[in-house]
Amino acid sequence: MKLKHIVLSALVPTLLVSAGVAFAQFKKPEDAIKYRQSALTVMANSFGKIGAVVKGEAPFNKDEVAKNAAVVAMISTLPWQAFGPGTEGGNALPEVWSDNAKFKSASEKMQLAVANLNTAAQSGDQDAIKKAFGTASQTCKGCHDDFKKK
């Protein structure tokens, strides 16, 4: 078993268990920041692997793309509980809290886009994957442009 599978196997159940726990679980703002950054890092890693395939930098392996898309879709639901009041900091701009409705809308658009990417990836249709990846990528970029420190 590859190291990434071992790490992912250990991390995913932990994140899933944590997903159902309310924001109050974070005893310190730093805990919330670490949680959300960890979830977003795992998501970005799998998303990047799909991007390499879409850009022609890696060979198309429908099973690997499907697996990575499933990870992205699942993890995409996790970080938002860690952006509550009093958790300012990390790489997040103050606009996350001052314009929270826009931030929430952006996160929901991204979750929908990566769910659609997952559906396309599970089908194995390369053209559908490329199209869905482009849409998902734009939602990620939009949120980063508006809410993440450069």
C-alpha positions as CSV (number, residue, x, y, z in Angstrom):
1,M,0.0,0.0,0.0
2,K,1.4,3.4,-1.0
3,L,2.2,6.0,1.7
4,K,-0.5,8.4,0.4
5,H,-3.1,5.6,0.8
6,I,-2.0,5.0,4.4
7,V,-2.1,8.7,5.2
8,L,-5.4,9.2,3.5
9,S,-6.8,6.1,5.3
10,A,-5.8,7.5,8.6
11,L,-6.9,11.1,7.9
12,V,-10.3,10.7,6.2
13,P,-12.0,8.8,9.1
14,T,-10.7,11.4,11.5
15,L,-12.1,14.2,9.4
16,L,-15.4,12.4,8.9
17,V,-15.8,12.0,12.7
18,S,-15.0,15.6,13.2
19,A,-17.4,16.8,10.5
20,G,-20.4,16.1,12.6
21,V,-19.1,18.0,15.6
22,A,-20.2,21.5,16.1
23,F,-17.9,24.6,16.1
24,A,-17.9,24.6,19.9
25,Q,-15.5,21.6,19.7
26,F,-12.6,24.0,19.0
27,K,-11.3,25.0,22.3
28,K,-8.9,27.5,20.8
29,P,-9.0,29.5,17.6
30,E,-5.7,27.9,16.6
31,D,-7.5,24.5,16.6
32,A,-10.1,25.7,14.2
33,I,-7.5,27.2,11.9
34,K,-5.4,24.0,11.9
35,Y,-8.6,21.9,11.2
36,R,-9.7,24.0,8.3
37,Q,-6.2,24.3,6.8
38,S,-5.7,20.5,7.1
39,A,-9.0,19.8,5.4
40,L,-8.3,22.3,2.6
41,T,-4.8,20.8,2.1
42,V,-6.1,17.3,1.7
43,M,-8.7,18.6,-0.7
44,A,-6.2,20.6,-2.7
45,N,-3.8,17.6,-3.0
46,S,-6.5,15.4,-4.6
47,F,-7.8,18.3,-6.7
48,G,-4.3,18.9,-8.0
49,K,-3.9,15.3,-9.1
50,I,-7.0,15.6,-11.2
51,G,-5.7,18.9,-12.6
52,A,-2.5,17.2,-13.7
53,V,-4.5,14.7,-15.7
54,V,-6.8,17.4,-17.2
55,K,-3.7,19.4,-18.2
56,G,-2.0,16.4,-19.8
57,E,0.8,16.4,-17.2
58,A,-0.2,12.9,-15.9
59,P,-1.8,10.0,-17.7
60,F,-5.5,9.5,-17.5
61,N,-6.4,6.7,-15.1
62,K,-10.1,6.7,-14.6
63,D,-10.0,4.9,-11.3
64,E,-7.4,7.3,-9.9
65,V,-9.4,10.3,-11.1
66,A,-12.6,8.9,-9.7
67,K,-10.9,8.2,-6.3
68,N,-9.5,11.7,-6.1
69,A,-12.7,13.3,-7.1
70,A,-14.6,11.4,-4.4
71,V,-12.0,12.6,-1.8
72,V,-12.4,16.2,-3.0
73,A,-16.2,16.0,-2.9
74,M,-16.2,14.5,0.6
75,I,-13.6,16.8,2.1
76,S,-15.3,19.9,0.6
77,T,-18.0,19.7,3.2
78,L,-15.7,19.8,6.2
79,P,-13.7,23.1,6.6
80,W,-16.6,25.5,6.9
81,Q,-17.5,24.8,10.5
82,A,-14.0,26.0,11.5
83,F,-14.7,29.6,10.2
84,G,-16.8,30.6,13.1
85,P,-16.6,33.9,15.1
86,G,-13.4,34.2,16.9
87,T,-11.4,32.0,14.5
88,E,-9.9,34.8,12.5
89,G,-6.4,34.2,11.2
90,G,-4.5,31.8,9.2
91,N,-4.7,32.4,5.5
92,A,-8.2,33.8,5.7
93,L,-8.9,37.4,5.0
94,P,-11.1,39.5,7.3
95,E,-13.8,39.4,4.6
96,V,-14.6,35.8,5.6
97,W,-16.2,37.3,8.7
98,S,-17.2,40.8,7.5
99,D,-19.0,39.4,4.4
100,N,-19.9,36.0,5.7
101,A,-23.0,35.7,3.4
102,K,-20.8,36.0,0.3
103,F,-18.2,33.6,1.8
104,K,-20.9,31.0,2.6
105,S,-22.3,31.4,-0.9
106,A,-18.9,30.9,-2.4
107,S,-18.3,27.7,-0.3
108,E,-21.7,26.3,-1.4
109,K,-20.9,27.0,-5.1
110,M,-17.6,25.2,-4.7
111,Q,-19.2,22.2,-3.0
112,L,-21.8,21.9,-5.8
113,A,-19.1,22.2,-8.5
114,V,-16.9,19.5,-6.9
115,A,-20.0,17.3,-6.5
116,N,-20.5,17.7,-10.2
117,L,-16.8,16.9,-10.8
118,N,-17.2,13.8,-8.7
119,T,-20.2,12.7,-10.8
120,A,-18.3,13.3,-14.0
121,A,-15.2,11.5,-12.7
122,Q,-17.3,8.5,-11.6
123,S,-18.6,8.2,-15.2
124,G,-15.0,8.0,-16.6
125,D,-15.9,10.4,-19.4
126,Q,-12.8,12.5,-20.0
127,D,-14.6,15.4,-21.7
128,A,-17.1,15.7,-18.9
129,I,-14.3,15.5,-16.3
130,K,-12.4,18.4,-18.1
131,K,-15.5,20.5,-18.2
132,A,-16.5,19.9,-14.6
133,F,-12.9,20.4,-13.5
134,G,-12.8,23.8,-15.2
135,T,-16.0,24.9,-13.4
136,A,-14.8,23.6,-10.1
137,S,-11.4,25.3,-10.6
138,Q,-13.1,28.7,-11.2
139,T,-15.1,28.4,-8.0
140,C,-11.9,27.7,-6.0
141,K,-10.1,30.6,-7.7
142,G,-13.0,32.9,-7.0
143,C,-13.0,32.1,-3.3
144,H,-9.2,32.4,-3.1
145,D,-9.3,35.7,-4.8
146,D,-11.9,37.1,-2.5
147,F,-11.1,35.4,0.8
148,K,-7.5,34.1,1.0
149,K,-4.3,36.0,1.6
150,K,-2.0,35.9,-1.3
